Amino acid sequence: MSRPASEIETARLETRVPVHVYEQMQRAAKLRGMTLTGYLIATAGEDARRTVEETDVLRLTTKDQVRFAKVLIDPPAPNARLARAAKHHVDLIARR
């Protein structure tokens, strides 16, 4: 359950921007019927969410999704390099 707006913790953000950028942001906010603060929170917040999602979410083509699923269902036998790495991991952990 979300908290009321009056209880949401906030942080202060101060920045200097060129006058023409400031004026353009003010105009955009007015066109959307928003305050400049509301406009900045909405647009910057959405861009930040989208940027984080783009780096956190792995998107695969349909072909790659099928290939990934097949490997999960029927994994290949480990090659020599993977077997050495697994042995090294066990040796390293067992020494502790």
C-alpha positions in Angstrom: 0.0 0.0 0.0 1.4 3.4 -1.0 1.9 6.2 1.5 0.0 9.5 1.2 2.0 12.2 -0.7 2.5 14.1 2.6 4.4 11.1 4.0 6.7 10.4 1.1 10.4 11.1 1.9 11.9 13.7 -0.5 15.4 14.9 -1.4 16.4 18.3 -2.7 17.8 18.8 -6.2 19.3 22.0 -7.3 20.7 22.7 -10.8 21.7 25.5 -13.0 20.5 25.4 -16.6 20.8 27.8 -19.5 17.9 30.3 -19.6 16.6 29.1 -22.9 16.3 25.5 -21.5 14.6 26.8 -18.4 12.1 28.8 -20.4 11.4 25.8 -22.6 10.8 23.5 -19.6 8.5 26.1 -18.1 6.5 26.3 -21.4 6.3 22.5 -21.6 5.1 22.3 -18.0 2.4 24.9 -18.7 1.3 23.1 -21.9 0.8 20.0 -19.8 -1.0 21.9 -17.1 1.8 21.1 -14.6 4.1 23.1 -12.3 7.7 23.1 -13.4 8.6 20.9 -10.4 5.9 18.4 -11.3 6.9 18.4 -14.9 10.6 17.7 -14.0 9.7 14.9 -11.6 7.4 13.3 -14.2 9.7 13.6 -17.2 13.1 12.9 -15.4 11.6 10.2 -13.3 10.1 8.4 -16.3 13.4 8.7 -18.2 15.3 7.4 -15.2 12.9 4.4 -14.8 13.2 3.6 -18.5 17.0 3.9 -18.5 17.4 1.6 -15.5 14.9 -0.9 -17.0 16.9 -1.0 -20.3 20.0 -2.0 -18.4 18.3 -4.4 -15.9 16.0 -6.2 -18.3 17.5 -8.7 -20.8 15.5 -8.7 -24.0 15.9 -11.6 -26.4 14.6 -12.2 -29.9 12.1 -15.1 -30.3 14.9 -17.2 -31.8 17.1 -16.6 -28.8 14.3 -17.2 -26.3 13.7 -20.6 -27.9 17.4 -21.4 -27.9 17.7 -20.4 -24.2 14.8 -22.5 -23.2 16.1 -25.5 -25.0 19.5 -25.2 -23.3 17.7 -24.9 -19.9 15.7 -28.0 -20.6 18.5 -30.1 -22.1 21.8 -28.5 -21.0 25.0 -29.6 -22.9 27.7 -31.6 -21.1 30.3 -29.4 -19.4 33.5 -28.9 -21.5 37.0 -29.2 -20.0 37.3 -25.5 -19.3 34.0 -25.5 -17.3 35.1 -28.7 -15.4 38.4 -27.0 -14.4 36.6 -23.9 -13.3 34.2 -26.0 -11.2 37.0 -27.9 -9.6 38.9 -24.6 -8.9 35.8 -23.2 -7.2 35.4 -26.3 -5.0 39.1 -26.2 -4.1 38.9 -22.5 -3.3 35.7 -22.8 -1.2 36.9 -26.0 0.6 40.1 -24.3 1.8 38.1 -21.7 3.8 
